[in-house]
Amino acid sequence: MKNRPFHVRLGFAVAGIRECWRTESSFRSHVAIGAAVLAVMIALRPAPIWWAVVGLAIMLVLALELVNSAFERLIDHLHPEIHPEIRCVKDMAAGGVLLLSVGSLVVAAALAISLI
């Protein structure tokens, strides 16, 4: 897989996003929330800096959800039975998504306050 042309590697990335969309309801939920936030942004027309901050927050949540889903799939494949350490790893990755999601809510609150 190393040293493949960029367009080939890009195809792998797009395939990974598609697979996550197809199999992970959490990813689809985050995409729907992100789309709703973008619709609100279009209606509110905030300053360009807010577009950058909110867009970055949305993409970071989606990216971390992809990583979390990849960890879960790999772990479940390598060690399908329940094990306390495996559970901890999966819980930590999910915790990362939760923290970033809460951080995104803080960004949304800051945007709301700035528009008042």
N, CA, C and O atoms as a DFTB+ gen file, in Angstrom:
464 C
 N C O
     1  1       0.809      -1.191       0.000
     2  2       0.000       0.000       0.000
     3  2       0.857       1.261       0.000
     4  3       0.395       2.316      -0.433
     5  1       2.074       1.173       0.469
     6  2       2.917       2.373       0.510
     7  2       3.350       2.771      -0.897
     8  3       3.461       1.945      -1.803
     9  1       3.588       4.055      -1.035
    10  2       4.102       4.638      -2.275
    11  2       3.160       4.490      -3.463
    12  3       3.603       4.495      -4.611
    13  1       1.883       4.360      -3.200
    14  2       0.906       4.344      -4.288
    15  2       0.635       5.785      -4.707
    16  3       0.848       6.706      -3.917
    17  1       0.170       5.993      -5.932
    18  2      -0.163       7.351      -6.369
    19  2      -1.251       7.967      -5.485
    20  3      -2.056       7.263      -4.873
    21  1      -1.249       9.299      -5.439
    22  2      -2.181      10.012      -4.573
    23  2      -3.627       9.626      -4.851
    24  3      -4.396       9.400      -3.916
    25  1      -4.006       9.547      -6.115
    26  2      -5.405       9.249      -6.432
    27  2      -5.825       7.864      -5.930
    28  3      -6.990       7.656      -5.593
    29  1      -4.897       6.931      -5.881
    30  2      -5.202       5.597      -5.363
    31  2      -5.416       5.671      -3.854
    32  3      -6.361       5.086      -3.326
    33  1      -4.534       6.393      -3.164
    34  2      -4.672       6.549      -1.712
    35  2      -5.934       7.324      -1.364
    36  3      -6.590       7.033      -0.364
    37  1      -6.272       8.304      -2.181
    38  2      -7.510       9.054      -1.986
    39  2      -8.715       8.118      -2.108
    40  3      -9.681       8.244      -1.355
    41  1      -8.657       7.198      -3.040
    42  2      -9.730       6.212      -3.195
    43  2      -9.893       5.346      -1.957
    44  3     -11.013       5.016      -1.569
    45  1      -8.767       4.973      -1.332
    46  2      -8.843       4.191      -0.095
    47  2      -9.552       4.993       0.991
    48  3     -10.390       4.459       1.717
    49  1      -9.215       6.266       1.097
    50  2      -9.827       7.121       2.122
    51  2     -11.326       7.267       1.886
    52  3     -12.117       7.171       2.824
    53  1     -11.713       7.496       0.646
    54  2     -13.140       7.638       0.321
    55  2     -13.868       6.322       0.606
    56  3     -14.993       6.333       1.105
    57  1     -13.239       5.204       0.295
    58  2     -13.854       3.898       0.580
    59  2     -14.056       3.715       2.085
    60  3     -15.067       3.156       2.512
    61  1     -13.113       4.177       2.877
    62  2     -13.243       4.085       4.333
    63  2     -14.392       4.929       4.852
    64  3     -15.139       4.495       5.729
    65  1     -14.538       6.131       4.316
    66  2     -15.648       7.001       4.717
    67  2     -16.974       6.358       4.322
    68  3     -17.921       6.354       5.109
    69  1     -17.046       5.815       3.104
    70  2     -18.274       5.141       2.656
    71  2     -18.635       3.962       3.558
    72  3     -19.796       3.782       3.926
    73  1     -17.641       3.175       3.903
    74  2     -17.889       2.003       4.755
    75  2     -18.380       2.437       6.132
    76  3     -19.277       1.815       6.699
    77  1     -17.798       3.491       6.661
    78  2     -18.241       3.993       7.964
    79  2     -19.681       4.489       7.864
    80  3     -20.492       4.222       8.750
    81  1     -19.999       5.206       6.794
    82  2     -21.371       5.679       6.583
    83  2     -22.339       4.502       6.512
    84  3     -23.427       4.542       7.087
    85  1     -21.929       3.455       5.800
    86  2     -22.796       2.298       5.582
    87  2     -23.034       1.506       6.861
    88  3     -24.125       0.969       7.054
    89  1     -22.045       1.423       7.732
    90  2     -22.123       0.492       8.860
    91  2     -22.255       1.137      10.237
    92  3     -22.602       0.453      11.201
    93  1     -21.990       2.419      10.348
    94  2     -21.948       3.043      11.673
    95  2     -23.027       4.107      11.847
    96  3     -22.963       5.175      11.239
    97  1     -24.013       3.805      12.680
    98  2     -25.101       4.767      12.903
    99  2     -24.595       6.023      13.611
   100  3     -25.127       7.109      13.379
   101  1     -23.592       5.902      14.458
   102  2     -23.040       7.086      15.131
   103  2     -22.452       8.056      14.119
   104  3     -22.620       9.268      14.251
   105  1     -21.766       7.535      13.114
   106  2     -21.189       8.395      12.087
   107  2     -22.300       9.104      11.315
   108  3     -22.217      10.306      11.060
   109  1     -23.337       8.357      10.948
   110  2     -24.458       8.972      10.229
   111  2     -25.134      10.037      11.084
   112  3     -25.551      11.073      10.566
   113  1     -25.246       9.795      12.381
   114  2     -25.841      10.795      13.282
   115  2     -24.990      12.059      13.332
   116  3     -25.519      13.169      13.280
   117  1     -23.684      11.892      13.431
   118  2     -22.787      13.057      13.467
   119  2     -22.848      13.835      12.151
   120  3     -22.806      15.065      12.155
   121  1     -22.946      13.124      11.033
   122  2     -23.075      13.811       9.738
   123  2     -24.378      14.603       9.697
   124  3     -24.392      15.746       9.240
   125  1     -25.467      14.009      10.170
   126  2     -26.762      14.710      10.171
   127  2     -26.713      15.952      11.058
   128  3     -27.224      17.005      10.679
   129  1     -26.107      15.834      12.223
   130  2     -25.985      16.990      13.115
   131  2     -25.122      18.061      12.460
   132  3     -25.454      19.245      12.515
   133  1     -24.018      17.655      11.843
   134  2     -23.165      18.610      11.140
   135  2     -23.898      19.332      10.025
   136  3     -23.729      20.538       9.841
   137  1     -24.715      18.594       9.276
   138  2     -25.498      19.211       8.200
   139  2     -26.514      20.207       8.763
   140  3     -26.729      21.273       8.188
   141  1     -27.132      19.856       9.884
   142  2     -28.086      20.770      10.523
   143  2     -27.379      22.040      10.996
   144  3     -27.901      23.146      10.854
   145  1     -26.206      21.866      11.550
   146  2     -25.434      23.029      12.000
   147  2     -25.081      23.916      10.812
   148  3     -25.173      25.140      10.907
   149  1     -24.686      23.326       9.714
   150  2     -24.371      24.120       8.523
   151  2     -25.599      24.858       8.004
   152  3     -25.480      25.986       7.525
   153  1     -26.776      24.243       8.090
   154  2     -28.008      24.916       7.678
   155  2     -28.274      26.133       8.567
   156  3     -28.681      27.190       8.086
   157  1     -28.039      25.968       9.858
   158  2     -28.205      27.098      10.787
   159  2     -27.187      28.186      10.469
   160  3     -27.506      29.373      10.522
   161  1     -25.981      27.789      10.144
   162  2     -24.936      28.767       9.798
   163  2     -25.343      29.568       8.562
   164  3     -25.133      30.780       8.513
   165  1     -25.917      28.907       7.573
   166  2     -26.362      29.603       6.361
   167  2     -27.430      30.631       6.718
   168  3     -27.436      31.745       6.196
   169  1     -28.329      30.243       7.612
   170  2     -29.400      31.159       8.015
   171  2     -28.869      32.327       8.838
   172  3     -29.330      33.458       8.681
   173  1     -27.908      32.061       9.710
   174  2     -27.403      33.109      10.612
   175  2     -26.368      34.032       9.967
   176  3     -26.226      35.189      10.364
   177  1     -25.653      33.519       8.979
   178  2     -24.601      34.280       8.286
   179  2     -23.580      34.912       9.247
   180  3     -23.403      36.130       9.256
   181  1     -22.921      34.088      10.041
   182  2     -21.925      34.644      10.960
   183  2     -20.665      35.093      10.206
   184  3     -20.530      34.869       9.003
   185  1     -19.765      35.718      10.929
   186  2     -18.490      36.169      10.359
   187  2     -17.691      34.968       9.839
   188  3     -17.864      33.849      10.321
   189  1     -16.824      35.204       8.863
   190  2     -16.040      34.099       8.287
   191  2     -15.249      33.277       9.314
   192  3     -15.088      32.069       9.144
   193  1     -14.766      33.911      10.353
   194  2     -14.004      33.155      11.355
   195  2     -14.874      32.069      11.991
   196  3     -14.384      30.985      12.304
   197  1     -16.164      32.359      12.181
   198  2     -17.059      31.364      12.749
   199  2     -17.263      30.193      11.797
   200  3     -17.390      29.052      12.241
   201  1     -17.296      30.459      10.491
   202  2     -17.388      29.369       9.518
   203  2     -16.183      28.438       9.661
   204  3     -16.315      27.215       9.616
   205  1     -15.012      29.042       9.832
   206  2     -13.794      28.237       9.973
   207  2     -13.824      27.416      11.258
   208  3     -13.522      26.223      11.241
   209  1     -14.183      28.047      12.362
   210  2     -14.181      27.351      13.655
   211  2     -15.231      26.242      13.675
   212  3     -14.940      25.118      14.084
   213  1     -16.442      26.552      13.237
   214  2     -17.514      25.549      13.245
   215  2     -17.203      24.429      12.251
   216  3     -17.400      23.254      12.562
   217  1     -16.726      24.780      11.073
   218  2     -16.364      23.749      10.095
   219  2     -15.279      22.827      10.618
   220  3     -15.339      21.613      10.422
   221  1     -14.289      23.403      11.283
   222  2     -13.220      22.591      11.864
   223  2     -13.768      21.686      12.965
   224  3     -13.385      20.520      13.055
   225  1     -14.654      22.212      13.796
   226  2     -15.238      21.387      14.860
   227  2     -16.011      20.211      14.261
   228  3     -15.882      19.080      14.731
   229  1     -16.801      20.470      13.243
   230  2     -17.582      19.397      12.598
   231  2     -16.638      18.336      12.026
   232  3     -16.831      17.141      12.250
   233  1     -15.633      18.774      11.298
   234  2     -14.713      17.815      10.665
   235  2     -13.915      17.027      11.701
   236  3     -13.638      15.845      11.496
   237  1     -13.543      17.664      12.802
   238  2     -12.804      16.940      13.841
   239  2     -13.676      15.855      14.478
   240  3     -13.196      14.748      14.721
   241  1     -14.936      16.153      14.750
   242  2     -15.828      15.151      15.311
   243  2     -15.979      13.980      14.326
   244  3     -15.898      12.817      14.722
   245  1     -16.197      14.294      13.051
   246  2     -16.351      13.226      12.062
   247  2     -15.071      12.398      11.927
   248  3     -15.126      11.172      11.826
   249  1     -13.931      13.071      11.926
   250  2     -12.658      12.353      11.803
   251  2     -12.423      11.438      13.000
   252  3     -12.000      10.293      12.836
   253  1     -12.696      11.937      14.198
   254  2     -12.481      11.098      15.374
   255  2     -13.484       9.948      15.419
   256  3     -13.152       8.860      15.888
   257  1     -14.695      10.174      14.941
   258  2     -15.674       9.083      14.863
   259  2     -15.193       8.009      13.883
   260  3     -15.383       6.818      14.131
   261  1     -14.576       8.417      12.780
   262  2     -13.991       7.444      11.846
   263  2     -12.892       6.628      12.527
   264  3     -12.844       5.406      12.388
   265  1     -12.016       7.304      13.261
   266  2     -10.923       6.611      13.957
   267  2     -11.492       5.665      15.010
   268  3     -11.041       4.526      15.130
   269  1     -12.474       6.129      15.769
   270  2     -13.101       5.288      16.785
   271  2     -13.719       4.048      16.146
   272  3     -13.555       2.938      16.654
   273  1     -14.422       4.230      15.044
   274  2     -15.041       3.094      14.352
   275  2     -13.992       2.128      13.825
   276  3     -14.186       0.913      13.869
   277  1     -12.884       2.659      13.328
   278  2     -11.807       1.798      12.839
   279  2     -11.202       0.983      13.981
   280  3     -10.967      -0.217      13.835
   281  1     -10.950       1.641      15.125
   282  2     -10.446       0.915      16.307
   283  2     -11.399      -0.207      16.691
   284  3     -10.982      -1.346      16.904
   285  1     -12.681       0.124      16.778
   286  2     -13.664      -0.874      17.195
   287  2     -13.699      -2.061      16.240
   288  3     -13.740      -3.213      16.674
   289  1     -13.681      -1.779      14.949
   290  2     -13.743      -2.871      13.983
   291  2     -12.495      -3.749      14.072
   292  3     -12.593      -4.976      14.057
   293  1     -11.328      -3.121      14.164
   294  2     -10.085      -3.887      14.268
   295  2     -10.059      -4.714      15.545
   296  3      -9.707      -5.893      15.515
   297  1     -10.426      -4.110      16.653
   298  2     -10.420      -4.819      17.929
   299  2     -11.402      -5.985      17.894
   300  3     -11.074      -7.085      18.338
   301  1     -12.601      -5.751      17.370
   302  2     -13.596      -6.815      17.306
   303  2     -13.143      -7.959      16.402
   304  3     -13.478      -9.118      16.645
   305  1     -12.387      -7.633      15.367
   306  2     -11.883      -8.672      14.463
   307  2     -10.775      -9.485      15.135
   308  3     -10.754     -10.713      15.047
   309  1      -9.862      -8.792      15.803
   310  2      -8.719      -9.476      16.413
   311  2      -9.073     -10.195      17.704
   312  3      -8.479     -11.220      18.036
   313  1     -10.042      -9.653      18.430
   314  2     -10.376     -10.208      19.740
   315  2     -11.889     -10.123      19.941
   316  3     -12.365      -9.267      20.687
   317  1     -12.659     -11.015      19.275
   318  2     -14.119     -10.897      19.296
   319  2     -14.761     -11.106      20.677
   320  3     -15.833     -10.566      20.950
   321  1     -14.111     -11.883      21.538
   322  2     -14.716     -12.095      22.847
   323  2     -14.472     -10.881      23.751
   324  3     -13.508     -10.135      23.576
   325  1     -15.360     -10.710      24.704
   326  2     -15.285      -9.556      25.606
   327  2     -14.119      -9.761      26.572
   328  3     -13.960     -10.831      27.159
   329  1     -13.315      -8.722      26.722
   330  2     -12.171      -8.742      27.627
   331  2     -12.107      -7.374      28.300
   332  3     -12.332      -6.360      27.640
   333  1     -11.809      -7.322      29.593
   334  2     -11.817      -6.033      30.293
   335  2     -10.886      -4.983      29.673
   336  3     -11.249      -3.809      29.599
   337  1      -9.717      -5.383      29.237
   338  2      -8.786      -4.420      28.645
   339  2      -9.277      -3.923      27.291
   340  3      -9.137      -2.744      26.967
   341  1      -9.850      -4.822      26.509
   342  2     -10.413      -4.439      25.211
   343  2     -11.549      -3.452      25.421
   344  3     -11.647      -2.452      24.710
   345  1     -12.406      -3.730      26.395
   346  2     -13.513      -2.823      26.707
   347  2     -12.986      -1.443      27.069
   348  3     -13.552      -0.432      26.653
   349  1     -11.903      -1.395      27.842
   350  2     -11.322      -0.108      28.238
   351  2     -10.825       0.677      27.025
   352  3     -11.039       1.886      26.941
   353  1     -10.171       0.006      26.098
   354  2      -9.666       0.675      24.895
   355  2     -10.825       1.264      24.094
   356  3     -10.767       2.413      23.657
   357  1     -11.870       0.471      23.907
   358  2     -13.030       0.938      23.149
   359  2     -13.731       2.089      23.875
   360  3     -14.174       3.047      23.243
   361  1     -13.829       1.990      25.199
   362  2     -14.450       3.061      25.974
   363  2     -13.633       4.352      25.898
   364  3     -14.201       5.442      25.819
   365  1     -12.319       4.234      25.924
   366  2     -11.464       5.426      25.832
   367  2     -11.629       6.122      24.485
   368  3     -11.718       7.348      24.421
   369  1     -11.669       5.339      23.416
   370  2     -11.853       5.936      22.089
   371  2     -13.219       6.617      21.996
   372  3     -13.332       7.709      21.438
   373  1     -14.245       5.979      22.536
   374  2     -15.579       6.591      22.551
   375  2     -15.569       7.851      23.414
   376  3     -16.239       8.832      23.091
   377  1     -14.823       7.824      24.495
   378  2     -14.693       9.010      25.346
   379  2     -14.062      10.172      24.605
   380  3     -14.440      11.323      24.820
   381  1     -13.115       9.888      23.742
   382  2     -12.512      10.941      22.926
   383  2     -13.537      11.599      22.021
   384  3     -13.548      12.822      21.878
   385  1     -14.400      10.796      21.409
   386  2     -15.472      11.345      20.565
   387  2     -16.417      12.193      21.410
   388  3     -16.841      13.268      20.986
   389  1     -16.744      11.707      22.604
   390  2     -17.635      12.460      23.489
   391  2     -17.027      13.810      23.869
   392  3     -17.707      14.835      23.814
   393  1     -15.755      13.814      24.252
   394  2     -15.112      15.072      24.639
   395  2     -15.079      16.067      23.481
   396  3     -15.336      17.255      23.674
   397  1     -14.765      15.589      22.292
   398  2     -14.727      16.477      21.140
   399  2     -16.127      16.977      20.795
   400  3     -16.286      18.122      20.374
   401  1     -17.132      16.138      20.968
   402  2     -18.510      16.562      20.731
   403  2     -18.927      17.641      21.729
   404  3     -19.585      18.613      21.355
   405  1     -18.551      17.476      22.984
   406  2     -18.849      18.504      23.993
   407  2     -18.102      19.793      23.648
   408  3     -18.654      20.884      23.787
   409  1     -16.862      19.675      23.205
   410  2     -16.117      20.860      22.769
   411  2     -16.808      21.565      21.623
   412  3     -16.792      22.794      21.546
   413  1     -17.412      20.804      20.738
   414  2     -18.151      21.400      19.623
   415  2     -19.391      22.134      20.117
   416  3     -19.772      23.162      19.557
   417  1     -20.020      21.608      21.161
   418  2     -21.155      22.313      21.764
   419  2     -20.709      23.632      22.394
   420  3     -21.448      24.616      22.365
   421  1     -19.519      23.652      22.956
   422  2     -18.966      24.893      23.515
   423  2     -18.760      25.913      22.394
   424  3     -19.043      27.098      22.566
   425  1     -18.273      25.451      21.262
   426  2     -18.120      26.346      20.099
   427  2     -19.485      26.894      19.690
   428  3     -19.619      28.087      19.420
   429  1     -20.496      26.030      19.642
   430  2     -21.848      26.474      19.266
   431  2     -22.373      27.504      20.262
   432  3     -23.000      28.487      19.866
   433  1     -22.120      27.287      21.545
   434  2     -22.562      28.242      22.565
   435  2     -21.843      29.580      22.403
   436  3     -22.457      30.639      22.537
   437  1     -20.557      29.529      22.119
   438  2     -19.806      30.775      21.906
   439  2     -20.331      31.535      20.690
   440  3     -20.438      32.761      20.714
   441  1     -20.654      30.807      19.642
   442  2     -21.242      31.438      18.455
   443  2     -22.577      32.081      18.810
   444  3     -22.833      33.223      18.427
   445  1     -23.420      31.369      19.530
   446  2     -24.723      31.912      19.909
   447  2     -24.570      33.188      20.746
   448  3     -25.280      34.171      20.532
   449  1     -23.640      33.159      21.694
   450  2     -23.405      34.333      22.542
   451  2     -22.903      35.505      21.705
   452  3     -23.291      36.650      21.936
   453  1     -22.044      35.218      20.737
   454  2     -21.492      36.311      19.911
   455  2     -22.546      36.949      19.025
   456  3     -22.384      38.090      18.594
   457  1     -23.611      36.234      18.750
   458  2     -24.662      36.766      17.875
   459  2     -25.743      37.512      18.641
   460  3     -26.615      38.141      18.043
   461  1     -25.682      37.441      19.962
   462  2     -26.710      38.128      20.781
   463  2     -26.403      39.609      20.857
   464  3     -27.141      40.361      21.493
